[in-house]
Amino acid sequence: MGGDGVGEWVEWVDVVARMPWLTTEPYLLERRELEATLRGLEELGFRVVRADAPDGGDLEEALLIELSARLGFSPLGAGSWAAFNDRLWDLLTARDEPPVAVVIDGADRLLRRSLHTFVRCVHNLLSLTEGVGLSDTQAQRQVEYFFVGEWGGDADGRGDQRS
Protein backbone atom coordinates (compact mmCIF):
# COMPACT_ATOMS: atom_id res chain seq x y z
CA MET A 1 0.00 0.00 0.00
CA GLY A 2 2.09 2.99 1.17
CA GLY A 3 1.92 6.61 0.13
CA ASP A 4 -0.98 8.96 0.62
CA GLY A 5 -2.42 9.31 -2.86
CA VAL A 6 -6.13 9.37 -3.43
CA GLY A 7 -7.46 6.32 -5.20
CA GLU A 8 -4.38 4.15 -4.63
CA TRP A 9 -4.82 0.56 -5.67
CA VAL A 10 -4.93 -1.82 -2.73
CA GLU A 11 -4.57 -5.56 -3.22
CA TRP A 12 -7.79 -7.33 -2.24
CA VAL A 13 -7.63 -10.89 -0.95
CA ASP A 14 -10.09 -13.25 -2.64
CA VAL A 15 -10.88 -15.44 0.36
CA VAL A 16 -13.22 -17.75 -1.58
CA ALA A 17 -10.53 -18.55 -4.13
CA ARG A 18 -8.04 -19.30 -1.34
CA MET A 19 -10.50 -21.25 0.86
CA PRO A 20 -12.78 -23.25 -1.45
CA TRP A 21 -15.08 -24.44 1.34
CA LEU A 22 -16.45 -20.90 1.69
CA THR A 23 -19.59 -19.76 -0.06
CA THR A 24 -20.13 -16.38 -1.62
CA GLU A 25 -21.14 -13.62 0.79
CA PRO A 26 -22.55 -13.73 3.33
CA TYR A 27 -20.02 -16.22 4.64
CA LEU A 28 -22.10 -18.69 6.67
CA LEU A 29 -19.35 -20.84 8.07
CA GLU A 30 -20.04 -24.28 9.47
CA ARG A 31 -18.53 -24.65 12.95
CA ARG A 32 -16.56 -27.70 11.77
CA GLU A 33 -14.72 -25.44 9.27
CA LEU A 34 -13.83 -22.76 11.82
CA GLU A 35 -10.27 -23.86 12.68
CA ALA A 36 -9.25 -24.32 9.03
CA THR A 37 -10.74 -20.94 8.20
CA LEU A 38 -8.94 -19.21 11.07
CA ARG A 39 -5.64 -20.73 9.94
CA GLY A 40 -6.34 -19.71 6.35
CA LEU A 41 -7.20 -16.15 7.31
CA GLU A 42 -4.04 -15.79 9.37
CA GLU A 43 -1.94 -17.20 6.50
CA LEU A 44 -3.55 -14.64 4.17
CA GLY A 45 -2.48 -11.83 6.51
CA PHE A 46 -5.85 -10.97 8.04
CA ARG A 47 -6.18 -9.53 11.51
CA VAL A 48 -8.76 -11.94 12.93
CA VAL A 49 -11.28 -10.45 15.35
CA ARG A 50 -13.44 -13.00 17.13
CA ALA A 51 -16.79 -12.16 18.69
CA ASP A 52 -19.65 -14.14 20.18
CA ALA A 53 -23.27 -13.72 19.16
CA PRO A 54 -25.44 -12.76 22.14
CA ASP A 55 -27.66 -15.26 23.93
CA GLY A 56 -30.26 -12.88 25.31
CA GLY A 57 -31.45 -9.37 25.89
CA ASP A 58 -31.69 -6.95 23.00
CA LEU A 59 -29.86 -9.11 20.46
CA GLU A 60 -29.01 -6.38 18.00
CA GLU A 61 -27.73 -3.96 20.63
CA ALA A 62 -25.77 -6.73 22.38
CA LEU A 63 -24.13 -7.79 19.12
CA LEU A 64 -23.10 -4.22 18.33
CA ILE A 65 -21.65 -3.76 21.82
CA GLU A 66 -19.71 -7.03 21.46
CA LEU A 67 -18.40 -6.13 18.01
CA SER A 68 -17.47 -2.61 19.13
CA ALA A 69 -15.49 -3.97 22.08
CA ARG A 70 -13.71 -6.66 20.03
CA LEU A 71 -12.81 -4.18 17.27
CA GLY A 72 -11.43 -1.72 19.81
CA PHE A 73 -14.08 0.92 19.09
CA SER A 74 -14.99 3.54 21.66
CA PRO A 75 -17.77 2.37 23.99
CA LEU A 76 -19.48 5.77 23.59
CA GLY A 77 -22.79 5.08 21.86
CA ALA A 78 -21.97 1.39 21.41
CA GLY A 79 -25.09 -0.56 20.62
CA SER A 80 -26.39 1.73 17.87
CA TRP A 81 -25.86 1.34 14.16
CA ALA A 82 -25.05 5.06 13.81
CA ALA A 83 -22.16 4.83 16.30
CA PHE A 84 -20.94 1.56 14.77
CA ASN A 85 -20.97 3.13 11.30
CA ASP A 86 -18.91 6.11 12.52
CA ARG A 87 -16.25 3.81 14.00
CA LEU A 88 -16.38 1.55 10.96
CA TRP A 89 -15.36 4.55 8.86
CA ASP A 90 -12.22 4.93 10.98
CA LEU A 91 -11.44 1.22 10.67
CA LEU A 92 -11.82 1.23 6.89
CA THR A 93 -9.72 4.35 6.35
CA ALA A 94 -6.80 3.19 8.54
CA ARG A 95 -3.68 3.28 6.40
CA ASP A 96 -1.04 0.59 6.14
CA GLU A 97 -3.04 -1.86 8.24
CA PRO A 98 -3.82 -5.51 7.43
CA PRO A 99 -7.25 -6.61 6.25
CA VAL A 100 -9.71 -7.58 8.99
CA ALA A 101 -11.76 -10.75 9.34
CA VAL A 102 -14.62 -10.46 11.83
CA VAL A 103 -15.61 -13.97 12.94
CA ILE A 104 -18.93 -14.09 14.80
CA ASP A 105 -19.32 -17.40 16.60
CA GLY A 106 -22.79 -18.63 17.51
CA ALA A 107 -24.54 -16.70 14.75
CA ASP A 108 -26.93 -19.62 14.39
CA ARG A 109 -28.21 -18.89 17.93
CA LEU A 110 -29.08 -15.39 16.78
CA LEU A 111 -30.97 -16.86 13.82
CA ARG A 112 -32.92 -19.23 16.07
CA ARG A 113 -33.86 -16.40 18.44
CA SER A 114 -35.00 -13.98 15.73
CA LEU A 115 -34.86 -14.43 11.96
CA HIS A 116 -35.56 -10.72 11.47
CA THR A 117 -32.73 -9.61 13.77
CA PHE A 118 -30.29 -12.08 12.20
CA VAL A 119 -31.07 -10.90 8.66
CA ARG A 120 -31.00 -7.24 9.72
CA CYS A 121 -27.60 -7.63 11.42
CA VAL A 122 -26.02 -9.51 8.51
CA HIS A 123 -27.45 -7.02 6.03
CA ASN A 124 -26.38 -3.95 8.02
CA LEU A 125 -22.85 -5.21 8.65
CA LEU A 126 -22.28 -6.00 4.98
CA SER A 127 -24.03 -2.95 3.54
CA LEU A 128 -22.56 -0.41 5.98
CA THR A 129 -19.07 -1.75 5.33
CA GLU A 130 -19.57 -1.68 1.57
CA GLY A 131 -21.21 1.74 1.75
CA VAL A 132 -18.24 3.34 3.48
CA GLY A 133 -15.91 1.82 0.89
CA LEU A 134 -17.98 3.14 -1.99
CA SER A 135 -18.37 6.65 -0.59
CA ASP A 136 -14.76 7.39 0.38
CA THR A 137 -11.74 6.64 -1.80
CA GLN A 138 -9.60 6.53 1.36
CA ALA A 139 -11.66 3.61 2.74
CA GLN A 140 -9.68 0.82 1.13
CA ARG A 141 -9.12 -1.58 3.99
CA GLN A 142 -10.69 -4.98 3.42
CA VAL A 143 -13.12 -6.14 6.11
CA GLU A 144 -14.84 -9.52 5.81
CA TYR A 145 -17.49 -11.02 8.08
CA PHE A 146 -17.84 -14.72 8.88
CA PHE A 147 -20.99 -15.99 10.61
CA VAL A 148 -20.20 -19.26 12.39
CA GLY A 149 -22.83 -21.80 13.35
CA GLU A 150 -24.50 -25.10 12.68
CA TRP A 151 -26.26 -24.21 9.44
CA GLY A 152 -27.50 -27.70 8.65
CA GLY A 153 -24.73 -28.62 6.24
CA ASP A 154 -26.23 -26.88 3.24
CA ALA A 155 -25.42 -23.21 3.80
CA ASP A 156 -23.33 -23.37 0.65
CA GLY A 157 -26.06 -24.91 -1.50
CA ARG A 158 -23.98 -28.06 -1.96
CA GLY A 159 -25.91 -30.18 0.50
CA ASP A 160 -23.87 -32.99 2.00
CA GLN A 161 -21.32 -33.02 -0.83
CA ARG A 162 -18.68 -31.21 1.25
CA SER A 163 -15.29 -32.81 1.49
Disulfide bonds with the S-S distance in Angstrom:
none
